Protein backbone atom coordinates (compact mmCIF):
# COMPACT_ATOMS: atom_id res chain seq x y z
CA UNK A 1 0.00 0.00 0.00
CA UNK A 2 1.30 3.44 -0.90
CA UNK A 3 1.44 6.24 1.60
CA UNK A 4 0.85 9.87 0.49
CA UNK A 5 4.62 10.41 0.67
CA UNK A 6 5.15 7.58 -1.85
CA UNK A 7 2.71 8.97 -4.41
CA UNK A 8 4.48 10.16 -7.52
CA UNK A 9 3.72 13.67 -8.68
CA UNK A 10 4.09 14.65 -12.34
CA UNK A 11 6.66 17.43 -12.36
CA UNK A 12 9.04 19.16 -14.71
CA UNK A 13 12.25 19.74 -12.80
CA UNK A 14 13.60 23.23 -12.23
CA UNK A 15 16.84 22.50 -14.08
CA UNK A 16 14.85 21.75 -17.27
CA UNK A 17 12.82 24.96 -16.95
CA UNK A 18 15.92 27.06 -16.27
CA UNK A 19 17.76 25.52 -19.24
CA UNK A 20 14.76 26.37 -21.42
CA UNK A 21 14.65 29.95 -20.18
CA UNK A 22 18.34 30.47 -20.97
CA UNK A 23 17.55 29.73 -24.64
CA UNK A 24 16.31 33.29 -25.03
CA UNK A 25 17.79 36.64 -24.11
CA UNK A 26 15.81 38.30 -21.32
CA UNK A 27 15.42 41.45 -23.43
CA UNK A 28 13.62 39.59 -26.25
CA UNK A 29 10.27 41.28 -26.92
CA UNK A 30 7.47 39.27 -25.34
CA UNK A 31 9.72 37.26 -23.02
CA UNK A 32 8.51 38.84 -19.75
CA UNK A 33 4.87 38.54 -20.87
CA UNK A 34 5.44 34.86 -21.67
CA UNK A 35 6.88 34.25 -18.20
CA UNK A 36 3.95 35.99 -16.53
CA UNK A 37 1.44 34.05 -18.64
CA UNK A 38 3.05 30.76 -17.60
CA UNK A 39 3.37 31.77 -13.94
CA UNK A 40 7.16 31.91 -14.19
CA UNK A 41 7.77 35.57 -13.37
CA UNK A 42 10.96 36.28 -11.43
CA UNK A 43 9.39 35.68 -8.02
CA UNK A 44 8.06 32.27 -9.13
CA UNK A 45 11.35 31.04 -10.63
CA UNK A 46 14.15 29.11 -9.05
CA UNK A 47 11.95 26.33 -7.69
CA UNK A 48 13.20 22.74 -7.67
CA UNK A 49 10.17 21.66 -9.75
CA UNK A 50 7.00 22.89 -11.46
CA UNK A 51 3.68 21.24 -12.42
CA UNK A 52 4.06 19.04 -15.52
CA UNK A 53 1.46 21.12 -17.39
CA UNK A 54 3.93 24.02 -17.58
CA UNK A 55 6.37 22.11 -19.82
CA UNK A 56 4.52 21.75 -23.17
CA UNK A 57 3.11 25.27 -22.87
CA UNK A 58 6.59 26.66 -22.17
CA UNK A 59 7.99 24.83 -25.20
CA UNK A 60 5.28 26.10 -27.54
CA UNK A 61 5.59 29.71 -26.31
CA UNK A 62 9.38 29.70 -26.49
CA UNK A 63 9.35 28.29 -30.03
CA UNK A 64 7.07 31.12 -31.18
CA UNK A 65 9.10 33.72 -29.31
CA UNK A 66 12.44 32.62 -30.77
CA UNK A 67 11.28 31.78 -34.29
CA UNK A 68 8.30 34.03 -35.06
CA UNK A 69 8.60 33.88 -38.86
CA UNK A 70 8.81 30.10 -39.14
CA UNK A 71 6.15 27.41 -39.28
CA UNK A 72 5.35 25.61 -36.05
CA UNK A 73 7.18 22.34 -36.86
CA UNK A 74 10.43 24.10 -37.85
CA UNK A 75 10.26 26.50 -34.90
CA UNK A 76 9.84 23.60 -32.47
CA UNK A 77 12.68 21.62 -34.06
CA UNK A 78 15.07 24.58 -33.83
CA UNK A 79 14.07 25.18 -30.22
CA UNK A 80 14.86 21.52 -29.47
CA UNK A 81 18.37 21.99 -30.86
CA UNK A 82 18.82 25.23 -28.95
CA UNK A 83 17.56 23.62 -25.75
CA UNK A 84 20.10 20.81 -26.21
CA UNK A 85 22.85 23.42 -26.40
CA UNK A 86 21.49 25.15 -23.31
CA UNK A 87 21.39 21.90 -21.34
CA UNK A 88 24.95 21.12 -22.44
CA UNK A 89 26.08 24.52 -21.10
CA UNK A 90 24.55 23.89 -17.66
CA UNK A 91 26.60 22.32 -14.89
CA UNK A 92 24.64 19.06 -14.81
CA UNK A 93 24.30 19.05 -18.58
CA UNK A 94 28.07 19.32 -18.97
CA UNK A 95 28.52 16.15 -16.93
CA UNK A 96 25.82 14.38 -18.98
CA UNK A 97 27.54 15.56 -22.16
CA UNK A 98 30.87 14.18 -20.96
CA UNK A 99 29.24 10.86 -20.11
CA UNK A 100 27.51 10.72 -23.52
CA UNK A 101 30.80 11.38 -25.34
CA UNK A 102 32.46 8.54 -23.42
CA UNK A 103 29.72 5.91 -23.84
CA UNK A 104 28.63 7.02 -27.31
CA UNK A 105 25.30 7.69 -28.96
CA UNK A 106 24.13 4.06 -29.08
CA UNK A 107 24.61 3.51 -25.36
CA UNK A 108 22.99 6.88 -24.69
CA UNK A 109 19.99 5.73 -26.73
CA UNK A 110 19.79 2.47 -24.79
CA UNK A 111 19.74 4.48 -21.55
CA UNK A 112 16.95 6.76 -22.77
CA UNK A 113 14.51 5.74 -20.01
CA UNK A 114 17.05 7.07 -17.53
CA UNK A 115 17.95 10.12 -19.64
CA UNK A 116 14.40 11.49 -19.88
CA UNK A 117 14.25 11.60 -16.09
CA UNK A 118 16.87 14.40 -16.07
CA UNK A 119 14.10 16.95 -16.52
CA UNK A 120 10.82 15.18 -15.73
CA UNK A 121 9.21 12.85 -13.22
CA UNK A 122 6.42 11.80 -15.60
CA UNK A 123 8.15 10.57 -18.77
CA UNK A 124 9.40 7.13 -19.72
CA UNK A 125 11.07 5.73 -22.81
CA UNK A 126 11.50 2.37 -24.49
CA UNK A 127 14.01 1.50 -27.18
CA UNK A 128 13.68 -1.50 -29.50
CA UNK A 129 16.29 -2.28 -32.15
CA UNK A 130 15.02 -2.69 -35.72
CA UNK A 131 16.17 -5.75 -37.71
CA UNK A 132 19.65 -5.21 -39.09
CA UNK A 133 20.85 -3.29 -36.04
CA UNK A 134 21.23 0.09 -37.73
CA UNK A 135 18.05 1.72 -36.48
CA UNK A 136 16.00 1.76 -33.31
CA UNK A 137 12.42 2.55 -32.47
CA UNK A 138 12.19 4.96 -29.56
CA UNK A 139 8.89 5.62 -27.80
CA UNK A 140 8.61 8.48 -25.30
CA UNK A 141 5.41 8.44 -23.28
CA UNK A 142 4.13 9.06 -19.76
CA UNK A 143 5.20 6.67 -17.03
CA UNK A 144 2.64 3.95 -16.35
CA UNK A 145 1.40 5.77 -13.22
CA UNK A 146 0.35 8.78 -15.30
CA UNK A 147 -1.03 7.18 -18.45
CA UNK A 148 -4.58 8.15 -19.22
CA UNK A 149 -4.63 11.34 -17.17
CA UNK A 150 -6.56 14.00 -19.10
CA UNK A 151 -4.33 16.83 -17.85
CA UNK A 152 -1.16 15.36 -19.34
CA UNK A 153 -0.06 16.74 -22.68
CA UNK A 154 2.72 15.37 -24.77
CA UNK A 155 6.00 17.10 -25.33
CA UNK A 156 5.72 18.50 -28.88
CA UNK A 157 7.26 15.81 -31.13
CA UNK A 158 9.21 18.22 -33.36
CA UNK A 159 10.84 19.74 -30.26
CA UNK A 160 11.88 16.28 -29.06
CA UNK A 161 13.11 15.46 -32.58
CA UNK A 162 15.39 18.52 -32.60
CA UNK A 163 16.66 17.81 -29.09
CA UNK A 164 17.33 14.13 -29.78
CA UNK A 165 19.07 14.84 -33.09
CA UNK A 166 21.30 17.39 -31.38
CA UNK A 167 22.07 15.01 -28.48
CA UNK A 168 22.99 12.02 -30.67
CA UNK A 169 25.10 14.09 -33.03
CA UNK A 170 26.80 15.81 -30.11
CA UNK A 171 27.54 12.38 -28.58
CA UNK A 172 29.54 11.47 -31.67
CA UNK A 173 27.00 10.07 -34.16
CA UNK A 174 27.45 12.99 -36.57
CA UNK A 175 25.07 11.50 -39.14
CA UNK A 176 22.35 10.61 -36.61
CA UNK A 177 18.81 11.02 -37.85
CA UNK A 178 15.61 11.07 -35.81
CA UNK A 179 12.26 10.77 -37.60
CA UNK A 180 8.82 11.09 -36.05
CA UNK A 181 6.89 7.92 -36.94
CA UNK A 182 3.68 8.82 -35.14
CA UNK A 183 2.36 10.98 -32.36
CA UNK A 184 -0.60 10.28 -30.09
CA UNK A 185 -1.59 13.61 -28.53
CA UNK A 186 -4.32 11.99 -26.40
CA UNK A 187 -1.99 9.30 -25.02
CA UNK A 188 0.88 11.84 -24.84
CA UNK A 189 3.22 9.45 -26.67
CA UNK A 190 5.53 9.82 -29.64
CA UNK A 191 7.25 7.07 -31.61
CA UNK A 192 10.57 7.90 -33.32
CA UNK A 193 12.88 6.06 -35.67
CA UNK A 194 16.50 6.68 -34.70
CA UNK A 195 19.30 5.96 -37.14
CA UNK A 196 22.85 6.32 -35.89
C-alpha positions in Angstrom: 0.0 0.0 0.0 1.3 3.4 -0.9 1.4 6.2 1.6 0.9 9.9 0.5 4.6 10.4 0.7 5.1 7.6 -1.9 2.7 9.0 -4.4 4.5 10.2 -7.5 3.7 13.7 -8.7 4.1 14.7 -12.3 6.7 17.4 -12.4 9.0 19.2 -14.7 12.3 19.7 -12.8 13.6 23.2 -12.2 16.8 22.5 -14.1 14.9 21.7 -17.3 12.8 25.0 -16.9 15.9 27.1 -16.3 17.8 25.5 -19.2 14.8 26.4 -21.4 14.7 29.9 -20.2 18.3 30.5 -21.0 17.5 29.7 -24.6 16.3 33.3 -25.0 17.8 36.6 -24.1 15.8 38.3 -21.3 15.4 41.5 -23.4 13.6 39.6 -26.3 10.3 41.3 -26.9 7.5 39.3 -25.3 9.7 37.3 -23.0 8.5 38.8 -19.8 4.9 38.5 -20.9 5.4 34.9 -21.7 6.9 34.3 -18.2 4.0 36.0 -16.5 1.4 34.0 -18.6 3.0 30.8 -17.6 3.4 31.8 -13.9 7.2 31.9 -14.2 7.8 35.6 -13.4 11.0 36.3 -11.4 9.4 35.7 -8.0 8.1 32.3 -9.1 11.4 31.0 -10.6 14.1 29.1 -9.0 12.0 26.3 -7.7 13.2 22.7 -7.7 10.2 21.7 -9.8 7.0 22.9 -11.5 3.7 21.2 -12.4 4.1 19.0 -15.5 1.5 21.1 -17.4 3.9 24.0 -17.6 6.4 22.1 -19.8 4.5 21.7 -23.2 3.1 25.3 -22.9 6.6 26.7 -22.2 8.0 24.8 -25.2 5.3 26.1 -27.5 5.6 29.7 -26.3 9.4 29.7 -26.5 9.3 28.3 -30.0 7.1 31.1 -31.2 9.1 33.7 -29.3 12.4 32.6 -30.8 11.3 31.8 -34.3 8.3 34.0 -35.1 8.6 33.9 -38.9 8.8 30.1 -39.1 6.2 27.4 -39.3 5.3 25.6 -36.1 7.2 22.3 -36.9 10.4 24.1 -37.9 10.3 26.5 -34.9 9.8 23.6 -32.5 12.7 21.6 -34.1 15.1 24.6 -33.8 14.1 25.2 -30.2 14.9 21.5 -29.5 18.4 22.0 -30.9 18.8 25.2 -29.0 17.6 23.6 -25.8 20.1 20.8 -26.2 22.9 23.4 -26.4 21.5 25.1 -23.3 21.4 21.9 -21.3 24.9 21.1 -22.4 26.1 24.5 -21.1 24.5 23.9 -17.7 26.6 22.3 -14.9 24.6 19.1 -14.8 24.3 19.0 -18.6 28.1 19.3 -19.0 28.5 16.1 -16.9 25.8 14.4 -19.0 27.5 15.6 -22.2 30.9 14.2 -21.0 29.2 10.9 -20.1 27.5 10.7 -23.5 30.8 11.4 -25.3 32.5 8.5 -23.4 29.7 5.9 -23.8 28.6 7.0 -27.3 25.3 7.7 -29.0 24.1 4.1 -29.1 24.6 3.5 -25.4 23.0 6.9 -24.7 20.0 5.7 -26.7 19.8 2.5 -24.8 19.7 4.5 -21.5 16.9 6.8 -22.8 14.5 5.7 -20.0 17.1 7.1 -17.5 18.0 10.1 -19.6 14.4 11.5 -19.9 14.3 11.6 -16.1 16.9 14.4 -16.1 14.1 16.9 -16.5 10.8 15.2 -15.7 9.2 12.8 -13.2 6.4 11.8 -15.6 8.2 10.6 -18.8 9.4 7.1 -19.7 11.1 5.7 -22.8 11.5 2.4 -24.5 14.0 1.5 -27.2 13.7 -1.5 -29.5 16.3 -2.3 -32.1 15.0 -2.7 -35.7 16.2 -5.7 -37.7 19.7 -5.2 -39.1 20.9 -3.3 -36.0 21.2 0.1 -37.7 18.0 1.7 -36.5 16.0 1.8 -33.3 12.4 2.5 -32.5 12.2 5.0 -29.6 8.9 5.6 -27.8 8.6 8.5 -25.3 5.4 8.4 -23.3 4.1 9.1 -19.8 5.2 6.7 -17.0 2.6 4.0 -16.3 1.4 5.8 -13.2 0.3 8.8 -15.3 -1.0 7.2 -18.5 -4.6 8.1 -19.2 -4.6 11.3 -17.2 -6.6 14.0 -19.1 -4.3 16.8 -17.8 -1.2 15.4 -19.3 -0.1 16.7 -22.7 2.7 15.4 -24.8 6.0 17.1 -25.3 5.7 18.5 -28.9 7.3 15.8 -31.1 9.2 18.2 -33.4 10.8 19.7 -30.3 11.9 16.3 -29.1 13.1 15.5 -32.6 15.4 18.5 -32.6 16.7 17.8 -29.1 17.3 14.1 -29.8 19.1 14.8 -33.1 21.3 17.4 -31.4 22.1 15.0 -28.5 23.0 12.0 -30.7 25.1 14.1 -33.0 26.8 15.8 -30.1 27.5 12.4 -28.6 29.5 11.5 -31.7 27.0 10.1 -34.2 27.4 13.0 -36.6 25.1 11.5 -39.1 22.3 10.6 -36.6 18.8 11.0 -37.8 15.6 11.1 -35.8 12.3 10.8 -37.6 8.8 11.1 -36.0 6.9 7.9 -36.9 3.7 8.8 -35.1 2.4 11.0 -32.4 -0.6 10.3 -30.1 -1.6 13.6 -28.5 -4.3 12.0 -26.4 -2.0 9.3 -25.0 0.9 11.8 -24.8 3.2 9.4 -26.7 5.5 9.8 -29.6 7.3 7.1 -31.6 10.6 7.9 -33.3 12.9 6.1 -35.7 16.5 6.7 -34.7 19.3 6.0 -37.1 22.8 6.3 -35.9 
